[in-house]
Amino acid sequence: MLNTPDDSTAAESPTSMSTSLRARNQAGDLYDHLETVSEAGKAQLARTLHDEMGGLLVGAIMDLAWAEQHWDSKSADAREKLSRARQSIGSAVDLKRKLVERLRPSLLENVGLFAALRWHLKGVNDEIGSDCRIDLPDTELHLSSEAAIMLFRSVQEAYGLFCAAQATGVKVVVRTDHGRLNVRIEAANARRPHGNAHESQHALAAIRRRILSLGGNSSMQYPEGDEMSFTASVPIRNILSK
């Protein structure tokens, strides 16, 4: 026998509904605050890595290059170790650059959202050997810094869900139509990821909150068979730089 709630518990009282709405709004405000703090922290760390650590590493490379030119040692082993040290520091410079870009893509601020997305998606495709097709506008929009990073993170995380589902034949399309920025990611072959359902739900909730805060809407269709799709749409007037 199924237990069904009676009328006294099935319907919320006005007071209870008001309390629930207030709690949801407070939770949303808290998420927005944490997101802002997180992105500010990433941006600050990226600047520190770029300016301070970058300067130290470049200085070390220059000093080692000078030492190689002026060192009188005829030891082949000593020269090899010096050359290896210079190569290691060069590798550290490359690693620093990758970390900075992952924390806060420089293309996002220096060029625009579409260039940053194109760079990110191509990098992921090269890393995992994906055959993703990327179709983005050539002309950048002058977006506010906040909107740009929120849209970038949303597409970044949505595409990550497709990767987790081992999707193939993925296509990422961004269009600016009728005063809206529309994003669509689709795959003809995908499977629902196992073992990380909570992470997927949290990622979707974060994406939905970001897009909603920009006055837009989003949806994710997980594969029942093979097809999988993500869509998001926001009014362009809400995301332009003032």
C-alpha angles and dihedrals in degrees: 000000000000119000113228125187118248123234093268092063102027095068124054119228118240089253092051092047091050091050092049092049091049091050092050091049091049091049090050092049090049091051091049090050093048091047091052092048091047094051092045089052092049091049092050092048091048091053092048093050092046098045107030105026091036091054092049093049095046090049091051091051091051092049092050091048089052091048091052091054096046102035114116097196113122092197110122090202092054093050091047091053091049091050090047090052090053091050091049091053089048088054089050089054090053091048091049090052092051092049092050092050093049092050095047120352108230090209089063092064100028100043113004149265098293094051091048092049092047090052094046096046093046090050092052091046092052091047097051099027095244124169094215117158114220120204112176133154117267094216116072124223118228096243129180113256091244095050093045095055093043092053092044092051091047094054091040093055095040091053088048089060090054089052090050088053089053089237120184130194090036119176125192115198128179121184136174104215132161094348095312136104107226125194125189128177117181139170130191093204122041141126131214108262116244128216098021103066093130092052090050092050091048091050091050091048090052092049092047092050093050094048092044091052088057090054093256140111136232141186138187123206111200118206117274087172117355107310122096129177143176126194133182132174130184133175109257092219089064095056104040121111111258 
